[in-house]
Amino acid sequence: MPEEKPAGQLVRMLRQQLESWQRAGLTHLPKARLQTAVPPACLESPAVGQTPAGGQTVSGGQTALESYRVLPIESDSSASGKSTKASAGQQEDRAAALARLAAKVARCRRCPELVRNRTQTVFGAGNPHAQLVFIGEAPGADEDRLGEPFVGAAGQLLTDMIEKGMGLKRSDVYIMNILRCRPPGNRTPTPEEAENCRPFLEKQLAIVQPKFICCLGACAAQNLLGVHAPISRLRGQVHSYKGIPVVCTYHPAYLLRTPAAKRQTWEDLKLLLSLMGLPIPTSSRPKTEVSDEE
Ligand code: SF4
């Protein structure tokens, strides 16, 4: 009969195991398994842990959602309740770093055709400390005029997806594009333009340090992940960018033209919510914008 360990020793062993997983890049544990009150041994090799640490793609969809219920692991500082001042300082630092980068972007002239046609650069907007970053394709006419990403009809739909669909606030997330200048006629960015702007994209992500990324549309997904697969194959799965879980879905502009795709986008948002360890709102979901009914 195996020797029974004292409760204190078991807690220490569990804590060491969790810290080891956290150092390895694991940020979440499956909620369903924790709820079954099975022993710690059942937490080994959780499916969701393969995503951020291993950079693998994992199938999503409704079946996967059920197995991806997750709970966030509290960081040391949040667990101990310390460092409110440090967080405020970090937020200031990130805002200042983003402002410095935005000023650099505003002077950028790497894409001559875009520079000739732009009204202004469109850097990005949102919470510098956001856990979730949305990445779109490029500024459109409204964004070029106002200097902010996703402010037209597609932007309103994105706001609804975030607020009515996911139950978050738009001001809590960070939103940016693959390009920071509008391509004439809203054409698709060329590979060269995406490459030119990539250092800015990477720097912005490095400053914000999101825990999750959502790519909106094929251009964003293919450029961020460095793949050529169509969005219909990239969506419904969990990808990885430098260890950060990435969910891809359709661009809101495409959803405005193709309402039938909203059902799949809702599945993708539910996958994202599950990864984030957040509840899936049922009553506040928009019935006309992103819904199961369509
Ligand atoms: S799209 Fe990016 S790289 Fe090209 S000019 Fe604008 S800021 Fe510079």
Boltz pocket constraint, residues with backbone or C-beta under 6 A from the ligand:
constraints:
  - pocket:
      binder: B
      contacts: [[A, 105], [A, 108], [A, 109], [A, 110], [A, 111], [A, 112], [A, 114], [A, 115], [A, 121], [A, 178], [A, 179], [A, 180], [A, 181], [A, 193], [A, 196], [A, 197], [A, 198], [A, 200]]
      max_distance: 6.0
